[in-house]
Amino acid sequence: MWGQAGRMLIVVGIICFALVIFILKYVFSSGPNPFEKDTREPLKKMVHDRKQKNKVLKQGFLASRVPDHLDAIIIGSGIGGLGLGVMLAKVGKKVLVLEQHDRAGGCCHTFSEKGFEFDVGIHYIGDLLEHKPFRCMLDSLTNGQLQWEPLENPFDHVVLGPPENRRKYPIYSGRTRFPEELKKCFPGEEKAIDEYMRLIKKVSRGIWLLAVLKSCPVPLAKFLVYTGLAQRLSFFFKMAPRNLTEVVNALTDNKDLRAVFSYIFGTYGNIPKESSFAMHSLLVSHYLNGAWYPKGGASEIAYHMIPIIEKAGGAVLVRAPVNRILFNDSKEATGVSIMKGQEEIHVHAPMVISNAGIFNTYQKLLPKQLQAMPAIQKQMGMMKNGEGGLSVFVGLNGTKEELGLKANNYWIFAENNFDELVEKYTSGKREESAHKVPLLFVASPSAKDPTWEERSPGKSTVSLVSFSKYEWFEEWKDDKVSNRSPEYKELKQAFIDSILEVVLDVFPKITRDKVEFIDAGTPITNTHYIGAPKGEIYGADHGIARFSPELNATVRPQTPLKNLYLTGQDVFVCGFAGALAGALSCGSVILNRNLHLDAIGLAKKMRFVNPKLKGE
């Protein structure tokens, strides 16, 4: 008996020793710190001239533009790639970021049609109060040049039901105001609302362990997973196996309140009964202190990051489709191959970092023999593609006042039974489903951006987002993107028409004669422009399986192949903040220090510095 107990004590001792080593290494680490200094500069005059901005955002790939003696190559210029590129540049690394599209930014890019500028992926960002770590990190990554405009309060409106029985619930920011306003809408439900808030806050505080599992030594990560300690140490992982429907149904019998508790599932793409309550809690918590939009539009993000990469000797080059990652005989990544016409151009670096997503990286960019490695196959078997996204872009004649548009968002649902609504929609025939889109996100980028009226007087834009099956459009995926078949256009138009009907009904000041431009991006559009394999907008699926401790200890920035790393939302979680958290995790591994803690440390320093640095 004592022999067995002694062996157990030895095992526990070894684990405790490993934990101490990990803490010493990652909390008191000595690697270079990209957030060591407050690098904010006085605000420079904002640039609105498109040609001038394109000189930064649209630098085409040429072999002559590739810097010598690179330290790293990053595949993909979404925020997970650009953010990491800036972190590495701030410690003197020379980085080349390669983008397959004709402009940098990934889902942060913008495009223009008929004089209207549209954002494709940035609708609202939370947690940007001054001196919060997330805000301080973004200020550092843009040298203080990226400005944020707060949305109105309420920032979201949840609309439930058909026109004859429509209910509208405002969602306010503020850790006390959010529940207070809900209680006004749902008298008698105070206990349910308070318990919901308690769970949301407690779960979101447990996210720290997800970051630990991504960066701690693999034996320690496995110990935390297989002993069940992960669930004991973090309420996030304890609640991760529970689905959203189950949790909210246990809180209240009021179906509209259940819907309001659940409405934001559209920001990660899984219906409530397939959503992890842990993921849902992160999103609700993310907006508790408010919501913001980038002043000048989403292209400002990449526009202010790229020069920092260039200043360190690096470059961000577009129209640079990477067709494979190069390896030596020891299975070490040594560079990438870029297709220019029929020519392959090889670029070499000591490390390759992929922001292209786990599926593109493993299924398209690796040689077949490396794809077949058991460790690679294990990771692929744990993940699946997310749901396809459908976006409609509307250009309107009229100011925001004339059209009744404000700096907020509308979440419009056909009824309050979300699970049944979406399942019926996605399982139906595509022609029928096109006429009955059950959920719709509505936002006006032009109403959120205070520079818009100066840039585009008398015009407004509306962005509409929903979901659709990739399979509904898959047969046309090989058509030329600018000239797909009449059948594709007919199906797309059916979605546009039914979605526009909903908008015209909810926003009476928007009339058909005000619509100057309208078009849609389907899942195969997403595949073409942002490289999403199945048209997904949130990367790998964010269902319950995504939040198991085992998966998060397995899918890490380090891949099973030496010198090949992953960054972005598939490493951490989806969205702008999630992709940046993936960049922090990847940077932590590469630089051998905990960048999550460094961002917190930067915020503490900046509390004592004047935050309002202004130009003359």
N, C-alpha and C positions, 0 to 999 in steps of 0.2 A: 504493500500500500504506500509506504513512504517512498519506495523507489519510483512509483508512478507519479506521486505528488512532486518528488524532486525533479523529475523530467519536465513536468508541467511548469515548475518554477523557472527552470532553465529556459524553456521556450518563451515564457512571459518576459524573462529578463532580456533575452535577445531582442524581442520585439520592442521593449521599452528603450533599449540601447539604440536600436535603429530609429525610433521616433525622436530621440534626443539628437542624434546625428542629423536627421532631416530638419529639425527645428533650427539647429545651429547653422545648417547649410543654407536654408531658404529664408530664414527670418533675419539672421545676422550674416548675410552673404556679402561677398566682396567683389563680385563681378561688376562690370560697368552699369551705371544706373542712368537710363535716359531721362528720368524725372528728377535728377539731382538738383537742377536749377530751375528757377522760375524764368522761362524764356519768353514770356509775353513781351510784345513790343507795342509802342503807341499805335493806335489804329490808323491805318492808311486809308486813303480815299477809296471807296468801293468802285470796282471796275464793272461797268455794265456793257461795254462794247464787246460784242460777240467775237469779232475777229481777234481782238486782243486776248480774250480768254482762251480762244481755241489754240493760240500759240503755246499755251501751257497744256491744255486738255487733249489736243489732237496731234501730238508729235508722232508721226508715222515711223514704223520700224525700218531702219536701214542698218546694214552691218557696220557701216562707218560711224553710226551713232552709239554703238555699244561701248561703254567705258572699258578701259583696260583694268586688269587685276581686280576683278569683282570679288566681293566677299560673299555675296548671296544672289540668287535669282528667285524672284517671287512670281508665280504664275497666277494671274488674275489681279485686277486693280479695284475690286470691291473694297469695302472698308476694312475687312479682315486682312487684306494684302497691303493696302496703302498704309493703314495704321501701323502694322508691323514694320513696314519699310521705313516709316518715319522714326519709330523707336530705335531701329538699328542705325539709321543715319545719325541720330542724336548721340550715339556713342562712337561715331567715326567710321561706321561700316559703309562700304560702297555697294549699293544695292541696285539691281536692275529689275524693274517691275514690267511684266509683259502682259498686254491686254489684247484679246482677239477681236474686240469690237473696234469701231473707228473713233472712240473717245474713251477717256479714262473715267472711272468712278463706279463701275458695276451697277448695282441698284441705286446708287447715288447720282447717276447721270441724268441729264435732261435732254430733250429733243424739241425741235420746233417744227410746226406745220402751220402754214397760212398765217404767219405772224403771231401764233400762240406758242408759248413755251410750256412744256409739260414735264413734271417730275414723274419718274417711273416707280420709285419705291419708298421715298421718304415722305411720310404723311404727318407724323408727329412723334416726338422723342420726349421721354420722361426723365426725371431725376436730374434736372439741370439747374438746380438752385446753386447760386454762387457759393463757392467753398466746399461743395460736395465733391468727393473724389472723382466721380464721372465727369463733372463739368471741368474740374481742374485738369484732368487728363486730356480732354478735348481742347482746352485752351493751350495746353503744352504742345499738342500735336499739330496745332495750326499757328503757333506763336502768338496767340491772342487775337488773330485776325478774323476768326469765324464768329459771327454774332448770332444770337438766338432771340427770337421774338416769342413771348408767351402767348398761348392761345387764350381765348375767352374762358370764363368760368361760369357756367358749365362748359367743359371742353368736349364732352360726348353727349349725344342724345340717343336714347334707345327708343325705337318706334316699333310697336308690336301690333299686328292685326291688319285686317283688310280696311279699305277706306271707310266703310260704314260702321266699323267698330275699332277705330285706331286709338291706341294709348301711347302717350309719349312721356318718357321718364328722363329727366336731366341727370347727368353724372357730373358731380362737382369734384374738384381736387381739394386737398386739405385733409390731413389725417383725422381731424375732428369733423370738418364740414361734410366730407363724403358720407359718413354714416348718419349725420344729423339730417341731411337732405333726403336720404333714403327713408328715414323714419317718418318724415313729413308725407312722403308718397305712399308709405305702407304703415298706417297707424295700427298698433296692435302687434307688430312684428319686431319690436325693439330687441327682444331677446335673440331672435334669429340673426338680426343684423349685427349685434354686438359679438355673437359667437363667430359669425363669418369673418369679421374684422380681426378677431383674436387669432383665428386659424391662419388667415392670410399673412399677418405680420410674423407669426411664429415660424411658419413654413419658410417664408422668404429669408428670414435671418439664418436659416440653416444651409444656405447656398455655399457657404465657405468650404464645406467638405467636398463639394463637387470640384472646386478648384484644387483642393489638396490631392484628390484621387488622380487628377490629370498630371500632377507634377512630382508627387512623392516617389521614392524608389518602388519599383514594381513589386518586390516581395512584401513591402509594407502595405501597398494598395490591396494586394490579394488577401493579406491578413485581415484588413479592415472589412473586406467584402465577405470572405468566407466564414468569419467568426460571427457575423451579424452585427459587428460593432458600428458599421456605417449607419444602420438604422437607429442604433442606440445613441450615437453621438450627435446625429443631425435629424431634426424633425422634418426637414426637407425630404430625406430619403425614407423616413417612416411613413410619410403621407404619399410618397410617389406612386405606390401601387394602387392607390384609391382613385377611382375616376370621379370627374367633376359632377356628373349626374348623381352619383351615389351620395356624395358629400352634401350637395345643396338640397337634395330631396329629404335628407335626414334633418335639415335645419328648419324647413317650412313646408306647408302644404299649399301655399300661395303660388300658383303657376307663373304669374307675372313676376313675382319676386325671384323665383328660381331662374327665370329668364334674365332678369337684370343682374343677378349674381354671375351669370354664365356668359353674357353677351360678347365679351372680348375674346372668345375662343377664335374668332376670325383672324386675330393677330399672330396665331401660330399654326392654325390650319387643321385642327382635329375637332370633330363634334364632341360635345360634352361627355358622352358615355365612353368615348375612346381617348379622352384627354386625361393626363395626369393632373391631379389637383396641385401637385408641386409646381408644374410649369405654369399653370393658371395663376397661382399665387404670385409668381415672379412678375407677371404682366400687370396684375392689379396693383401690386406694390410699386411697380415702376412709375405709375402715373399718380400715386397718392399725393405727391408734392407739386403736381402740375404737369403741363404738357407744353412743348415748345416746337418752333419751326425755324429752319435756318434762314436768316435774313438774306435776301438776294437769291433764294432758291437752293436746291440740293447741289447744284454744280459748284457752289462755293466751297463745299467740303473738300473735294479733290483739288480744286484750284489753289487752296491755301496749304495743302499737304505736299504737293509735288515739288514746289521750290525748295523745301527742306531736304528732300531726298537728293535733289540736284546739287544743292550747296555742299553736300558731303561727297560729291563726285559721282553720284548715281544717276539713273534716268528712269523715266516712265514712258514706255513706247507702246503705241497702239497699232492696230492692224498687224498683230504679231501672234498668229495662232500657233501655239505649241502643239505639235503632233505626237511627241514622245519625250520621255525623260531618258537621259543617257546614263548608263551604268558601266562600271569597269568589271573585270572578271571576278572581283571580290564582292559583287553586289552592292557597291557603293555608288550613290548618285554623284555624277560628275558634271552635269549640265543638262541642257535641253536642246531639242531640235525644233526649229521654226520653219514653217512652210511659207515661202514667198513664191507664188505661182507654182511652178513645177520643181522649184529648187528647194533643197533642204539646207538650212544654215545652222551650224552647230555653235552654241555659246556655252562656255565652261565656267564653273564656279565651284568653290569648296562645299557649298550646300545649296539644295533646291528646296524651296518652300512652296507648297501648293495651297492656293486659295480658290481652287477650281471646284472644290467639293470632293467628298470622299469617293463618289461613284465615278466622276470623270477621272480622278487621279488614278484609282486602282484599275478601272475597267478599260480606260482609253489610252492612258499615258504610260502604262507599264508594259514591258515585254511579256509575252504569254507565259514564259517559264516563271517569271516573278509573280504574275497574277495568281499562279497556281500554288504559291507557298501557303502552307496551312495557316500561318499567322495572319496572312492577308485575307484568306478565305473566311477565317473566323470573324474578323471585323466586318466583312461584307455580309456575312450571315446574320449579324446582329442589327443591321441597319436596313431600312427600305426607303424608297423614294416618297417624298411628300406629295400632297395633292396639287394638281395643276391650278394655276391662277388665271383669272380672266380679268382684264382691265379695259375700261372704256374711257376715252379721253374726249372731253367736250369743250369746244371753244365757243364762247358766247359774246354777242354784242351787248354791251351794257356794263355799268360799274357794279361793284358789289352791293351798293345801296339800292340801285335800280332793280337788281335781281334777287334781293333778299338773302345774300350770301354773307356769312360771318366766319370768323376765325375759329371754327369748331368742326366737329365731325358728326355725321348721322349714321347710326347702325339700324338699318331697316329690315325687319323680318316679317314674313307673311303671317306668322302666329308665334305663340310662345313655346311650342313643342319642338325645340330645335333639332333634337335627334331624329324624330320622325320626318320632319320637313326635309332635312338634308339627305337622309337615306333614300327617300322617295325620289328626290331630284337626281341624285347621282346614279341610282339604279334604273332610272327610266330611259326610254329611247331619246336619243339626242335631240331629235326634232321636236318632241313634246316638251322635254326639259327646257329647251331654249325659250319657250313661251311662259315658263313658270319658274323663274329664278327666285328662290325663297329667301335669300339673304343678300344684302347689298350694303357696302360701305361707301359713303358719300362724303367727299371733302372738296374744299375749294382752295388750292394752293395760292391762287391770286389774292384771295381774301386774307390769307394768313401772312402774306409777305408785304411789309410796309413800303418796299421799294417798287412794288408792281405798278402802281398808278403812274409813277414817273417813267417806267420802262415801257408800259403798254397802256396808255390812257384810253379809257372807254371800252376796254375789253376785259373779259374774265375767263377763268378756266374752272372746270369741275373734273375731278378724278373719281371714277367709280371702280370698285374692286369687288369681285366675287370669286367663286371657284368653279371649275369645270373639269371634266375628265379629259386627260391627255388622249385617251383612246377615241374620244369623239372626233378628234381632228387628226389623228395619227396618219391616216391614209394620204394626207397632203403634205407630210413633213418634208418630202424631197422636192416639192415644187419650188420654183424661184420665189423668194419671199415677197418680192414686189409684184408678182404676177401669178398668184395661185389660181386654181380652177374656179369656174363659176359656181360649182356646188359648194366649195369652201366659202366663197364670198356670201352665198345665200344663207348658209348656216350661221355665219358670223353676223350677218345683218339681222337675222331672227333674234339673236341674243341682244344686239344693240337696241332693236325696236322695243322689246319687252322691258328691258332695263330702263330705257328712256321714259317709258310710260310711268314707271314708278316714280322717277325723279320729277316729272311734270306734275304728278299728283301731290307729292309731298312739298314741293316748292312751287306754289302757284304763280310767283312772279317770273318764273322761267317758262317761256312759251316757245313753241316750235319756231316761230319767226325770228327768235333771238339766237338760234343755233346756227353758227356759221361753219363750224367744223365738228365732225364726230367720226371716230374710228375706234377699233378695238384691237387689243392684243390678246391672242389666244395662247394656250399652252405651247403650241409649236412656234409662236412668235417669241416666247420666252426662251425656248431652246436656241433660236437663232441669235438673239441679241445678248442674252446673259449666260448662255451655255448651260441652261438647266436641262438635264437629260430627259426628264418627263414633264417639263413645263412648270416645275414647282417653283414657288417664290420664297419658300422658307427652307430650302435645302432638304436634308434628310428628314424623314417623318418624325414628328414630335409627339407620338402616342406614348402610352404608358411604358412600353418596352424601352424607349429611349432613356428613361430615367432610372433604370436599374443600376445599383452600385457596380455590378460586374461590367456592364457596358461602359460606364464612365471610367472605370479603371483600365479598360482594354483599349478603347478608342481615345488615343492621346496625341499630343503634338508629335512625339517621336513615332515614326512608323517602324515596322519590322525591318526596314531597309536603311542602312547607315547613310547619314547625310541627307535623308529625305524627311521633311517635316510637313505637318498639316496645320493650317491656320483657318480662322473664320468660323462661321456659324455651325459647321458640322463638328467642330472640335468642342464647342461649348453649348450654346443654344442659339436660336434664330433671332433675326432682327438686327438692327443697327448696334444696340448695346451688346447683344449676345455675340455678334461677330467680333466686336472689339474686345470682349472678354476672351474670345478664342485667340486673338492676337496677343493679348497679355499673357495667356498661358503658354503660347508658343515662344514668345520672347523670353519668358522666364526660363524655359528649358535651354534655349540657345545661349542666353547671357549668363546662365547659372546664378540667377537671383530671383526673388519673388517680386515680380513687377506689380502684382495686385497690391501688395503691401507698400510698394514704392509710390503707387498712385495715392494711397491713403496718406502716406508721409508728405507728399507734395501738397495735398489739401491742407494739412496741418500747418505747413510753412506759409502757405498763401493766405491763411487767416490773418496774418500779421502784416500783410503787404497791401497797399492800396489796390483794390481790384479794378478800379475804373481808370485804367491807363488810356489816355486819349491823345490823339494827335492835335496839332494846332488847328 
